Amino acid sequence: MERAMSVTNLGSSTVGYRRSGLGELLKILMVRWRQRIRSRYELMSLNEADLRDIGMTRGEAELESSKPFWLP
């Protein structure tokens, strides 16, 4: 599962804040939130063997999936 970046880790995209504007920054944030929702949903659909393949237990997957979308 791809690890999502937190809002505080926007990195170089915050450097161009003045150029891109608030609208672009919000668009980036919305895309990341959507990715988190999708990946957490997909995580819960994995079976035990798939979870083992990615090094997670069912409990870890449930904990990750229970996080709000705005938290990394």
N, CA, C and O atoms as a Tinker XYZ file with bonds, in Angstrom:
   288  protein
     1  N      0.840000   -1.166000    0.000000    73     2
     2  CA     0.000000    0.000000    0.000000    64     1     3
     3  C      0.888000    1.232000    0.000000    63     2     4     5
     4  O      1.842000    1.310000    0.774000    81     3
     5  N      0.596000    2.155000   -0.825000    73     3     6
     6  CA     1.392000    3.364000   -0.917000    64     5     7
     7  C      1.136000    4.242000    0.293000    63     6     8     9
     8  O     -0.010000    4.482000    0.672000    81     7
     9  N      2.202000    4.709000    0.886000    73     7    10
    10  CA     2.068000    5.554000    2.057000    64     9    11
    11  C      1.780000    6.976000    1.610000    63    10    12    13
    12  O      2.527000    7.546000    0.816000    81    11
    13  N      0.705000    7.546000    2.116000    73    11    14
    14  CA     0.308000    8.896000    1.738000    64    13    15
    15  C      1.109000    9.929000    2.517000    63    14    16    17
    16  O      1.492000    9.696000    3.663000    81    15
    17  N      1.355000   11.059000    1.892000    73    15    18
    18  CA     2.070000   12.143000    2.560000    64    17    19
    19  C      1.087000   12.955000    3.387000    63    18    20    21
    20  O     -0.074000   13.108000    3.009000    81    19
    21  N      1.552000   13.473000    4.509000    73    19    22
    22  CA     0.695000   14.299000    5.339000    64    21    23
    23  C      0.640000   15.715000    4.779000    63    22    24    25
    24  O      1.444000   16.099000    3.930000    81    23
    25  N     -0.317000   16.470000    5.268000    73    23    26
    26  CA    -0.477000   17.850000    4.829000    64    25    27
    27  C      0.762000   18.650000    5.188000    63    26    28    29
    28  O      1.150000   19.553000    4.446000    81    27
    29  N      1.390000   18.334000    6.313000    73    27    30
    30  CA     2.583000   19.069000    6.720000    64    29    31
    31  C      3.787000   18.702000    5.873000    63    30    32    33
    32  O      4.808000   19.386000    5.937000    81    31
    33  N      3.699000   17.645000    5.083000    73    31    34
    34  CA     4.801000   17.223000    4.236000    64    33    35
    35  C      4.526000   17.513000    2.766000    63    34    36    37
    36  O      4.858000   16.702000    1.901000    81    35
    37  N      3.936000   18.640000    2.483000    73    35    38
    38  CA     3.666000   18.968000    1.085000    64    37    39
    39  C      4.943000   19.252000    0.319000    63    38    40    41
    40  O      4.947000   19.256000   -0.912000    81    39
    41  N      6.018000   19.486000    1.038000    73    39    42
    42  CA     7.329000   19.643000    0.423000    64    41    43
    43  C      7.419000   20.814000   -0.517000    63    42    44    45
    44  O      7.024000   21.929000   -0.176000    81    43
    45  N      7.943000   20.563000   -1.709000    73    43    46
    46  CA     8.204000   21.640000   -2.652000    64    45    47
    47  C      6.928000   22.303000   -3.157000    63    46    48    49
    48  O      6.989000   23.417000   -3.676000    81    47
    49  N      5.780000   21.654000   -3.022000    73    47    50
    50  CA     4.549000   22.285000   -3.499000    64    49    51
    51  C      4.198000   23.514000   -2.668000    63    50    52    53
    52  O      3.503000   24.406000   -3.155000    81    51
    53  N      4.675000   23.580000   -1.398000    73    51    54
    54  CA     4.417000   24.778000   -0.603000    64    53    55
    55  C      5.321000   25.926000   -1.009000    63    54    56    57
    56  O      4.993000   27.088000   -0.772000    81    55
    57  N      6.457000   25.610000   -1.620000    73    55    58
    58  CA     7.361000   26.656000   -2.095000    64    57    59
    59  C      6.667000   27.482000   -3.159000    63    58    60    61
    60  O      6.823000   28.702000   -3.193000    81    59
    61  N      5.906000   26.839000   -4.026000    73    59    62
    62  CA     5.200000   27.531000   -5.092000    64    61    63
    63  C      3.825000   28.020000   -4.697000    63    62    64    65
    64  O      2.990000   28.294000   -5.560000    81    63
    65  N      3.578000   28.134000   -3.403000    73    63    66
    66  CA     2.252000   28.530000   -2.907000    64    65    67
    67  C      1.774000   29.837000   -3.527000    63    66    68    69
    68  O      0.630000   29.941000   -3.969000    81    67
    69  N      2.649000   30.824000   -3.558000    73    67    70
    70  CA     2.233000   32.121000   -4.092000    64    69    71
    71  C      1.925000   32.048000   -5.578000    63    70    72    73
    72  O      1.038000   32.745000   -6.071000    81    71
    73  N      2.664000   31.197000   -6.294000    73    71    74
    74  CA     2.433000   31.061000   -7.731000    64    73    75
    75  C      1.145000   30.299000   -8.014000    63    74    76    77
    76  O      0.342000   30.711000   -8.852000    81    75
    77  N      0.952000   29.192000   -7.317000    73    75    78
    78  CA    -0.182000   28.325000   -7.641000    64    77    79
    79  C     -1.474000   28.796000   -6.989000    63    78    80    81
    80  O     -2.555000   28.541000   -7.520000    81    79
    81  N     -1.386000   29.467000   -5.868000    73    79    82
    82  CA    -2.567000   29.982000   -5.223000    64    81    83
    83  C     -3.229000   28.969000   -4.308000    63    82    84    85
    84  O     -2.918000   27.778000   -4.325000    81    83
    85  N     -4.129000   29.470000   -3.530000    73    83    86
    86  CA    -4.837000   28.659000   -2.555000    64    85    87
    87  C     -5.675000   27.572000   -3.229000    63    86    88    89
    88  O     -5.772000   26.457000   -2.715000    81    87
    89  N     -6.268000   27.885000   -4.357000    73    87    90
    90  CA    -7.094000   26.902000   -5.066000    64    89    91
    91  C     -6.319000   25.659000   -5.451000    63    90    92    93
    92  O     -6.820000   24.544000   -5.308000    81    91
    93  N     -5.106000   25.838000   -5.935000    73    91    94
    94  CA    -4.274000   24.704000   -6.328000    64    93    95
    95  C     -3.865000   23.886000   -5.108000    63    94    96    97
    96  O     -3.846000   22.656000   -5.158000    81    95
    97  N     -3.541000   24.560000   -4.025000    73    95    98
    98  CA    -3.168000   23.867000   -2.789000    64    97    99
    99  C     -4.344000   23.038000   -2.257000    63    98   100   101
   100  O     -4.160000   21.908000   -1.805000    81    99
   101  N     -5.534000   23.602000   -2.316000    73    99   102
   102  CA    -6.726000   22.858000   -1.890000    64   101   103
   103  C     -6.995000   21.662000   -2.797000    63   102   104   105
   104  O     -7.414000   20.604000   -2.326000    81   103
   105  N     -6.757000   21.827000   -4.083000    73   103   106
   106  CA    -6.944000   20.725000   -5.024000    64   105   107
   107  C     -6.004000   19.567000   -4.685000    63   106   108   109
   108  O     -6.415000   18.407000   -4.701000    81   107
   109  N     -4.733000   19.885000   -4.377000    73   107   110
   110  CA    -3.760000   18.870000   -3.989000    64   109   111
   111  C     -4.224000   18.150000   -2.728000    63   110   112   113
   112  O     -4.151000   16.925000   -2.633000    81   111
   113  N     -4.698000   18.925000   -1.769000    73   111   114
   114  CA    -5.169000   18.356000   -0.512000    64   113   115
   115  C     -6.355000   17.421000   -0.730000    63   114   116   117
   116  O     -6.407000   16.339000   -0.145000    81   115
   117  N     -7.295000   17.826000   -1.557000    73   115   118
   118  CA    -8.473000   17.002000   -1.837000    64   117   119
   119  C     -8.086000   15.694000   -2.520000    63   118   120   121
   120  O     -8.654000   14.645000   -2.218000    81   119
   121  N     -7.126000   15.752000   -3.436000    73   119   122
   122  CA    -6.658000   14.541000   -4.119000    64   121   123
   123  C     -6.038000   13.585000   -3.114000    63   122   124   125
   124  O     -6.300000   12.383000   -3.156000    81   123
   125  N     -5.225000   14.103000   -2.219000    73   123   126
   126  CA    -4.594000   13.248000   -1.205000    64   125   127
   127  C     -5.618000   12.634000   -0.272000    63   126   128   129
   128  O     -5.505000   11.463000    0.091000    81   127
   129  N     -6.616000   13.413000    0.120000    73   127   130
   130  CA    -7.663000   12.878000    0.988000    64   129   131
   131  C     -8.406000   11.744000    0.281000    63   130   132   133
   132  O     -8.690000   10.710000    0.886000    81   131
   133  N     -8.713000   11.938000   -0.985000    73   131   134
   134  CA    -9.419000   10.907000   -1.762000    64   133   135
   135  C     -8.564000    9.640000   -1.870000    63   134   136   137
   136  O     -9.083000    8.527000   -1.776000    81   135
   137  N     -7.260000    9.812000   -2.066000    73   135   138
   138  CA    -6.359000    8.658000   -2.140000    64   137   139
   139  C     -6.357000    7.885000   -0.824000    63   138   140   141
   140  O     -6.360000    6.654000   -0.822000    81   139
   141  N     -6.352000    8.609000    0.295000    73   139   142
   142  CA    -6.383000    7.940000    1.597000    64   141   143
   143  C     -7.676000    7.158000    1.795000    63   142   144   145
   144  O     -7.651000    6.025000    2.275000    81   143
   145  N     -8.791000    7.751000    1.431000    73   143   146
   146  CA   -10.085000    7.066000    1.558000    64   145   147
   147  C    -10.068000    5.785000    0.736000    63   146   148   149
   148  O    -10.455000    4.723000    1.223000    81   147
   149  N     -9.620000    5.887000   -0.507000    73   147   150
   150  CA    -9.595000    4.741000   -1.405000    64   149   151
   151  C     -8.644000    3.654000   -0.904000    63   150   152   153
   152  O     -8.999000    2.476000   -0.900000    81   151
   153  N     -7.452000    4.039000   -0.486000    73   151   154
   154  CA    -6.478000    3.031000   -0.058000    64   153   155
   155  C     -6.906000    2.355000    1.234000    63   154   156   157
   156  O     -6.657000    1.162000    1.411000    81   155
   157  N     -7.542000    3.085000    2.136000    73   155   158
   158  CA    -8.019000    2.470000    3.381000    64   157   159
   159  C     -9.189000    1.541000    3.123000    63   158   160   161
   160  O     -9.323000    0.511000    3.784000    81   159
   161  N    -10.032000    1.892000    2.175000    73   159   162
   162  CA   -11.122000    1.000000    1.793000    64   161   163
   163  C    -10.565000   -0.287000    1.171000    63   162   164   165
   164  O    -11.007000   -1.388000    1.501000    81   163
   165  N     -9.598000   -0.134000    0.277000    73   163   166
   166  CA    -8.981000   -1.300000   -0.369000    64   165   167
   167  C     -8.243000   -2.173000    0.639000    63   166   168   169
   168  O     -8.238000   -3.397000    0.512000    81   167
   169  N     -7.627000   -1.561000    1.626000    73   167   170
   170  CA    -6.919000   -2.299000    2.663000    64   169   171
   171  C     -7.867000   -3.251000    3.390000    63   170   172   173
   172  O     -7.501000   -4.389000    3.684000    81   171
   173  N     -9.072000   -2.791000    3.678000    73   171   174
   174  CA   -10.038000   -3.640000    4.391000    64   173   175
   175  C    -10.574000   -4.769000    3.505000    63   174   176   177
   176  O    -11.134000   -5.739000    4.016000    81   175
   177  N    -10.412000   -4.654000    2.206000    73   175   178
   178  CA   -10.901000   -5.711000    1.320000    64   177   179
   179  C     -9.877000   -6.838000    1.140000    63   178   180   181
   180  O    -10.190000   -7.865000    0.538000    81   179
   181  N     -8.652000   -6.649000    1.661000    73   179   182
   182  CA    -7.622000   -7.677000    1.510000    64   181   183
   183  C     -7.884000   -8.866000    2.436000    63   182   184   185
   184  O     -8.383000   -8.706000    3.550000    81   183
   185  N     -7.541000  -10.048000    1.955000    73   183   186
   186  CA    -7.661000  -11.234000    2.804000    64   185   187
   187  C     -6.391000  -11.386000    3.645000    63   186   188   189
   188  O     -5.435000  -10.627000    3.487000    81   187
   189  N     -6.398000  -12.368000    4.530000    73   187   190
   190  CA    -5.276000  -12.551000    5.459000    64   189   191
   191  C     -3.950000  -12.790000    4.732000    63   190   192   193
   192  O     -2.917000  -12.267000    5.148000    81   191
   193  N     -3.970000  -13.564000    3.664000    73   191   194
   194  CA    -2.738000  -13.848000    2.912000    64   193   195
   195  C     -2.179000  -12.574000    2.282000    63   194   196   197
   196  O     -0.971000  -12.340000    2.308000    81   195
   197  N     -3.058000  -11.758000    1.719000    73   195   198
   198  CA    -2.615000  -10.496000    1.120000    64   197   199
   199  C     -2.040000   -9.565000    2.179000    63   198   200   201
   200  O     -1.037000   -8.893000    1.940000    81   199
   201  N     -2.669000   -9.523000    3.341000    73   199   202
   202  CA    -2.149000   -8.686000    4.424000    64   201   203
   203  C     -0.771000   -9.157000    4.863000    63   202   204   205
   204  O      0.118000   -8.342000    5.109000    81   203
   205  N     -0.593000  -10.466000    4.961000    73   203   206
   206  CA     0.730000  -11.005000    5.310000    64   205   207
   207  C      1.766000  -10.598000    4.274000    63   206   208   209
   208  O      2.902000  -10.271000    4.618000    81   207
   209  N      1.371000  -10.617000    2.999000    73   207   210
   210  CA     2.291000  -10.244000    1.920000    64   209   211
   211  C      2.803000   -8.806000    2.066000    63   210   212   213
   212  O      3.944000   -8.514000    1.709000    81   211
   213  N      1.970000   -7.922000    2.584000    73   211   214
   214  CA     2.400000   -6.535000    2.754000    64   213   215
   215  C      2.878000   -6.266000    4.181000    63   214   216   217
   216  O      3.182000   -5.126000    4.534000    81   215
   217  N      2.944000   -7.319000    4.998000    73   215   218
   218  CA     3.499000   -7.193000    6.342000    64   217   219
   219  C      2.574000   -6.584000    7.368000    63   218   220   221
   220  O      3.027000   -5.932000    8.308000    81   219
   221  N      1.271000   -6.791000    7.196000    73   219   222
   222  CA     0.299000   -6.242000    8.146000    64   221   223
   223  C     -0.557000   -7.346000    8.729000    63   222   224   225
   224  O     -0.783000   -8.382000    8.103000    81   223
   225  N     -1.025000   -7.104000    9.936000    73   223   226
   226  CA    -2.006000   -7.998000   10.550000    64   225   227
   227  C     -3.395000   -7.402000   10.314000    63   226   228   229
   228  O     -3.518000   -6.247000    9.908000    81   227
   229  N     -4.417000   -8.180000   10.566000    73   227   230
   230  CA    -5.789000   -7.681000   10.423000    64   229   231
   231  C     -6.015000   -6.509000   11.385000    63   230   232   233
   232  O     -6.671000   -5.530000   11.028000    81   231
   233  N     -5.480000   -6.608000   12.585000    73   231   234
   234  CA    -5.629000   -5.527000   13.557000    64   233   235
   235  C     -4.992000   -4.228000   13.094000    63   234   236   237
   236  O     -5.567000   -3.153000   13.263000    81   235
   237  N     -3.797000   -4.327000   12.505000    73   235   238
   238  CA    -3.123000   -3.132000   11.981000    64   237   239
   239  C     -3.918000   -2.528000   10.827000    63   238   240   241
   240  O     -4.026000   -1.308000   10.704000    81   239
   241  N     -4.471000   -3.394000    9.988000    73   239   242
   242  CA    -5.274000   -2.916000    8.858000    64   241   243
   243  C     -6.534000   -2.216000    9.361000    63   242   244   245
   244  O     -6.922000   -1.177000    8.827000    81   243
   245  N     -7.165000   -2.774000   10.373000    73   243   246
   246  CA    -8.369000   -2.152000   10.929000    64   245   247
   247  C     -8.047000   -0.814000   11.581000    63   246   248   249
   248  O     -8.808000    0.145000   11.457000    81   247
   249  N     -6.909000   -0.755000   12.279000    73   247   250
   250  CA    -6.498000    0.499000   12.906000    64   249   251
   251  C     -6.240000    1.569000   11.847000    63   250   252   253
   252  O     -6.685000    2.708000   11.993000    81   251
   253  N     -5.526000    1.209000   10.788000    73   251   254
   254  CA    -5.243000    2.158000    9.703000    64   253   255
   255  C     -6.537000    2.604000    9.027000    63   254   256   257
   256  O     -6.699000    3.783000    8.712000    81   255
   257  N     -7.446000    1.679000    8.806000    73   255   258
   258  CA    -8.693000    1.999000    8.106000    64   257   259
   259  C     -9.638000    2.823000    8.951000    63   258   260   261
   260  O    -10.524000    3.491000    8.418000    81   259
   261  N     -9.464000    2.788000   10.252000    73   259   262
   262  CA   -10.368000    3.557000   11.128000    64   261   263
   263  C     -9.953000    5.021000   11.277000    63   262   264   265
   264  O    -10.687000    5.816000   11.864000    81   263
   265  N     -8.780000    5.381000   10.747000    73   263   266
   266  CA    -8.313000    6.764000   10.838000    64   265   267
   267  C     -9.187000    7.668000    9.957000    63   266   268   269
   268  O     -9.649000    7.247000    8.897000    81   267
   269  N     -9.406000    8.894000   10.397000    73   267   270
   270  CA   -10.106000    9.849000    9.536000    64   269   271
   271  C     -9.258000   10.158000    8.290000    63   270   272   273
   272  O     -8.031000   10.076000    8.345000    81   271
   273  N     -9.887000   10.500000    7.204000    73   271   274
   274  CA    -9.170000   10.700000    5.945000    64   273   275
   275  C     -8.164000   11.847000    6.003000    63   274   276   277
   276  O     -7.225000   11.872000    5.207000    81   275
   277  N     -8.332000   12.777000    6.904000    73   275   278
   278  CA    -7.412000   13.902000    6.965000    64   277   279
   279  C     -6.130000   13.592000    7.738000    63   278   280   281
   280  O     -5.203000   14.402000    7.746000    81   279
   281  N     -6.068000   12.422000    8.391000    73   279   282
   282  CA    -4.849000   12.016000    9.090000    64   281   283
   283  C     -4.029000   11.071000    8.235000    63   282   284   285
   284  O     -4.571000   10.145000    7.631000    81   283
   285  N     -2.720000   11.299000    8.180000    73   283   286
   286  CA    -1.853000   10.406000    7.394000    64   285   287
   287  C     -1.665000    9.067000    8.060000    63   286   288
   288  O     -0.965000    8.206000    7.527000    81   287
